[in-house]
Amino acid sequence: MRTARSYIAREIFRSTSVVLIALLGLFTFFTLVDELDTVGEKFPLSALFYLQLLSMPTRLYDLLPIGLLIGAILALAGLAQRNELVIFRVSGVSGMGLIRMLWTIAIPIIVGALLLSEFLTPYAETKSSEANLVMRGKVEGGMLNTGYWFKEPTQAGGMRVINIGKLQTSGNVENLRMFEYSDGVTLVSMSQADTGRFIDGKLVMKNVVENKISPAAKNALADAKVTDDPLMTVHNIPQVTVETTLTAERLVARILTPERMSLFALRDYIEYLNKNQLQSDRQVVAVWRKLAYPFTLIVMLTIAAPISFMQTRRGGVGAKVFIGILMGTGFFMINQLALNVGLLYKWPPVVTALLPNISAMIIALGCVWLMENRNAIAASNKSFLFWGKSPI
């Protein structure tokens, strides 16, 4: 059994590697062609190649499930075409036994996917965002026309709103505005700074223009009375340091897609959002989707089994691969649809993340069971049709 499992694993790993290399090359080529019109003096061709190199881990992470599905179908269909699956069946390996063998084979792939998801992809995405900031001067994730907005409580029990016009690398920001509210609704100060830096739980702002609003301003404006004391004072301060819950990592988390972040970074960002009473449903769903990713790989191998068992003498391997591509594309679309529908209708995150996987697993196992018992089912149907009839 160990020899058979090693042989099947070697075939699946080889086919999956070839498929992933082909898919990576194809998608990278299309992206390069699509981005060629952005090449110029400020953004040379070498920068485009560098950004595409940084996007390789993310693209591999996205393509791994469908690549594994197609690779497994190629490997198993090749075994079936050479009648080697028949030898396994004659040796006593049932359909469910072969599926359990495939699940065991998936363990090294799952370990590699976890390393890719938790270390390589977040690092590459961070570097890609920094490179986009340096080379193109912009990133798109979470940005409004007025920049990036953050909210947090103050040490005095009030609320602070921070507006960042432009992000730089390593926690540096530009065009910074900060609004402080004493009780959550009463504005007490507004500060503007040319540059700022988040470091060690502090925001260091330089060239600050601080507008302090007098506590009597609210009553004076409500009564429409002229006061002797100014309602607002303006101060020019070279440098101001503010205690903040924002960090350089949380700034990066704002511009990254949640699925591209590590579980540790996601947990930290969710705690920040919950602490500041901000919506974190998208991030919570991303955590469950990352936890369900290994299960998705197992589902892909399970789907490949019944497709490979099908007897398609006319179409051969090509027909099975075509069916596998359709199944993988359909599964991806349903998975994305479940994400959007789940966020729209407030489904529990675990349901949003696991429902497509569990449904596909049940269907695949049902197909294997039907193939295993098709003779018994046909015999029972035949006996049912002729039940109560006397033989001629």
Number of C-alpha atoms within 10 A of each C-alpha: 11 8 8 13 15 13 11 21 20 14 18 25 19 15 20 24 15 13 22 21 12 13 18 17 13 11 14 18 13 10 13 15 10 10 13 12 8 13 13 9 7 10 12 13 15 10 16 19 13 12 19 18 13 21 17 19 20 19 17 19 17 12 16 23 25 26 27 26 27 28 26 32 32 25 23 25 27 17 19 19 18 11 11 14 21 15 13 16 13 10 10 11 17 13 20 15 12 19 21 13 19 21 16 14 20 21 14 12 17 17 12 10 20 19 12 18 23 17 13 19 26 24 18 19 23 20 16 19 25 20 20 19 16 14 15 14 13 16 18 10 14 13 16 10 6 10 14 19 16 16 21 20 19 18 10 9 11 17 20 21 16 18 18 21 19 19 26 19 17 14 18 18 22 18 15 22 21 18 17 23 19 17 12 13 10 14 19 19 19 19 20 19 24 15 22 24 21 23 16 12 13 15 21 18 25 19 15 20 19 19 17 17 18 16 14 13 17 15 10 14 12 8 9 9 10 10 11 6 10 11 16 14 12 13 11 13 13 11 14 16 13 12 14 18 18 21 17 17 15 18 20 21 22 16 18 19 16 22 20 23 26 22 20 11 18 20 15 14 22 21 14 18 18 11 13 15 12 14 11 15 17 17 20 17 23 24 24 18 22 21 16 15 21 18 18 25 24 25 23 28 26 26 26 30 24 22 23 26 22 13 14 15 9 8 11 16 21 14 14 22 22 14 17 25 17 13 20 21 13 12 19 16 13 15 19 15 14 19 22 14 13 20 16 9 8 11 16 13 21 17 16 24 26 20 16 21 23 15 11 19 20 14 14 21 19 13 17 21 14 14 15 16 12 12 11 11 13 11 12 11 12 11 12 10 10 10 9 8 8 6 5 3
